Amino acid sequence: MAKIVCVLYDDPVTGDPKTYARDSLPRLERYPDGQTLPTPRAIDFQPGTLLGSVSGELGLRKYLESNGHKLVVTSSKDGADSVLDRELHDAEIVISQPFWPAYMTAERIARAPRLKMIVTAGIGSDHTDLQAAMERGVTVAEVTYCNSNSVAEHVVMMTLSLVRNYIPSYNRVVKGGWNIADCVQRSYDLEGMQVGSVAAGRIGLRVLRLLKPFDVKLHYLDRHRLPEAIEKELHLTHHSSLESLTKVCDVVSLNCPLHPETEHMINAQSLKNFKRGAYLINTARGKLCDRDAVAAALESGQLAGYAGDVWFPQPAPKDHPWRSMPHHGMTPHISGTSLSAQARYAAGTREILECYFENRPIRDEYLIVQGGKLAGVGAHSYSAGNATKGSEEAARFRK
Ligand code: NDP
């Protein structure tokens, strides 16, 4: 029997919904590169319902308990008296989501002697100290592609919201106003702008594809170049440095993983190389940016806007400057946890668990760490090391 600790975000304040806005989800066959959607043997949940919050339990309870395992589900994850900390001592598997991450630091991994696997029910395993997982021989897996397209849609929404000054205009209507000049004094067309993606992986490439019909000029930065045919199809300009990309772009979208190489890549120095009045969209990870440098760039006008849904730590303390800085379009971390995405990452988590318990190999595309080293997708997109430093700040949210 294994004990699985699953950390999920809180239920809606009004309780689990009795009805939903829509009755069904569109059926998707494959991801754009041909990868199959998750293939668990079965699912015990209704796609389109809340699965990522505590009551939804990722639809795992029936499967795990009927196989003799113990499932503990909690949203209490930060601070020394958290349920997560109390349950770690005999946990074999810890599951959490980047939206409400269980920060699996070296200290926590050391306090979990039976720990064999850490699963990200989503994409992005930077909330786990990958170095410590490698040293302890703990497997780290995530549900690659499950919400990449969801995030790309969010990037398009946020890009348009900032450039067209949507949020302040909306707020003016809600408050009973009609002052058009106030709304449009910061409103532009996206058409003709230079738009760049930092990374052209699953999300980055999708963002570039979705934005192409707006007749923008597209740029990207990535360690590996895209095939020539894609560069030609999308008229892409490749850059080999952040400085070269940001010097020409009006909109910059961050779409790379957080790992020691990318931590704080946007800082006071690199922001000086942006065009004055650029827009920065970050749905990748909060720690890619220096928190105070972003706020200062909005204050000074170096950036015209900043939007995204990723913070560090999560949940962000109530006094986090990104809640109150000017010209921002921040949401809590929601882009990858639409009801549509939840159905995919719940099924993918189930697939990973089935493989683990049946001693079948976990798909290479889901592996980040295995056998003491970066593996599968992790070997391609991450670098060794630890990006969890400072995560204890998350405990301040509840205070
Ligand atoms: P992919 O692995 O498909 O793409 C990541 C890309 O980043 C790869 O092309 C990789 O390049 C590139 N990359 C890595 N390091 C660097 C670097 N130093 N400079 C430039 N490019 C780099 O992942 P996804 O596109 O699916 O997701 C990307 C990230 O987005 C995730 O790691 C996660 O942090 C975040 N995310 C956020 C979500 C949300 O809800 N807001 C949901 C899902 C993901 P290469 O491998 O070619 O070297």
Residues whose N, C-alpha, C, O or C-beta is under 5 A from the ligand:
A	BS01	NDP	I123 G124 N147 S148 V151 V198 A199 A200 G201 R202 I203 G204 L221 D222 R223 H224 N255 C256 P257 L258 E261 T262 T283 A284 R285 S335 G336 H380 S381
